Amino acid sequence: MRIISGIARGTKLETLEGLDTRPTLDRVKESLFSIIQAEIYEANVLDLFSGSGALALESISRGAKKAVSCDSSRKAIEIIRQNVKKTHFEDKVKIINKDYKKCLEELENEKFDIIFLDPPYKTNFGIEATKIIIEKEMLSDEGIIIFETDKREEEYIEEFDKYASIKDLRKYGRVTLVFLSREE
């Protein structure tokens, strides 16, 4: 896995061993970032189920102002720290080692322009996180939430309509990206 574009382009990132996390594939990441490129510059980014920190770091590399990488796994946090150091983004990335609910509680007075949600599959964490983010008004007026899920969980996508507006849906093999905004 690597940084695809921007000032840290080509930097090889460390990843977690095992099946507990699944990094976003480079081709999906490349498509995702070409869709949101106009929103990245000077954005405040939250990568809530961060894994290796790749989405937050890609955002910073492409011009985001700051990013928060949150993961509950200590192993993931160590990998994120290594990747932040490799990219020299220590002054732009805040790392939080907490469960997603506690992380959102800590950040409840902040507004984010882009929020990445790539929770473990077969959980309702993405829907719960979206509900909290919308209720606590953590998403900026023009902000977007990008939720990644796999093909087996498409039925959960309808659940987002209760809390946010689905603006776009993109499928890449087994991966589905759902683009959400605040309800209008």
N, C-alpha and C positions, 0 to 999 in steps of 0.2 A: 504494500500500500504506500502511496506517495501523495504529496501535495501536487495538484494538477496545474494550477495557474497562480499567477501573482508573484509577490516578492520572495516567497519561499518555494517557488516552483521546483519540482524535481526532488525535494527533500524526502528521503525514504523514512517512513514512520514505523515505529515499533507497533506490534499488535499483540493481543492476548492469545495465549495458547488455549486450546480446548474448544468446547462447544457452548460455553456459557455466553459468549458474545458472537455476533456475526457482523463483521465490518461491512459497511455499504460498499458494494462493488464499484470499481473505478468508473465503469460505463454508466452506472446509475448516478453516481456522484457528479460525473461530468454533465449529464443531462440536467440534473437538478440545479446545478450552479449556472448553467446557461439560461434556465428559466428564471431564476431569481437575481441574475447579475445586476439588474438595474436597482434593486433594493439593498444591495450589500454595502455600498460605499457609506461610511460613517455610521453604520448600523450598530445597535446593541443586540448581541446575539446570546441566546441561551441554548446550550446543547444538554438537554436534561438527562438522557440515558447515554452518557458520552462514550463509554467503551474506551477507545484509544484516543479520543479527542479530535479525530480527523475532521469532523464537520466544523467544529469551532475553529480549528487551525486553518482550514481551507478558507473560511470566511475572513479571518484576519489577514491571511495572505492576499486576498482579493480586495481588501480595503475597509473591512469592518472596523469600527472604532474600538470596541472591546467585546470580549466574549466570556461567558461563564460556562465551565465544563463541570457537570455534576454526575457522579456515579456513586453507587453504594458499595461497590467492590474496592477493597484496598489494593488488589492487584491491578485493577483498571486505573486507579488513581496514580499508582507508581508509573504505569505506562504513559499516562497523560503527562505527568511531570517530565519524563524523559523526552517526550515529543515536543513539549513546550520549550524545553531547553535546546533541543536540536534546531528548532525553528527560530530561536532567539525572540520569542514573543512573551517573555516573562512579565513585561510591564503591561501587557494587553489582555492576558488571560487569568481569570480568577478560577481556582480549582476548589470544588467543594466535595467532600467525601461524606455524603449523607443519602439517606433514603429520599426519593423524589418529593414526598409530601413535606418532609422537614426542610429540604432545600427550597421549595416554593414558599414555605413559611418564612424562611430567612430572607428571601428576596422579594417578599410581598409588596414592598414600597418602590420597587424598580419597574420600569417599563422596558419592554423588549420589542424590537422591530422584526426579528426573525427568531422563531423558536423551533428547534429540531426535537422531535419526539420519536425515538427508535427504541421503544420498550421491549422487554422480552416478549416473544410471541406467546400466545395462549394466556395472556393476562388482560385485565381491564385497565392497566396502568395508564395507557394513552388517553382513554376516555376520561378517567378520573383526573389526570393531570390537566387535560383541556378544560374540564369543568372548573377546577380550582383557578387556572389562569384567567379564564373569562370572568368568573365571579369576583376575583381580586383585582380585576382590571389591569393585569400585568402586560397585556398586549397593547402596543401603541395603536393609535387610530387607523393607520394604514398598514399595520403589522400583519405578518402571516405566521401560521403554525404549519410545519411540514411534518406529517405523520407517516412513518414507514411501517408497512405491514406485509404479510405474505398472503399469497393467493387463498390459503385455507381460511383466512380470517376476514374476508371481504364483507361478510354479513354484519360485522361490527361497525362498518363505515356509516351505516344509517344512524347509529347511536350519536354520532357527532352533531347531527341536525338539531339535537336538543340544546346544544350549547354554543355552536358556531355555525357559520355558513361555509358549505363546501364550495370552493371557487374552482377547483380543478382536480382531476384525478388522472394519474399517469401510470400505466402498467409497463413493467420491464421484466418479462418472464414471470417468475413467481413473486416478484416484488411489486407492490403498489404504493405509490406516493399520493397522499391526500393533502391538498393545499386548503387550509382553513383560514377564515378571517372572522372578525367579530361580526355578530349579526347586525344587519342594517335596519 
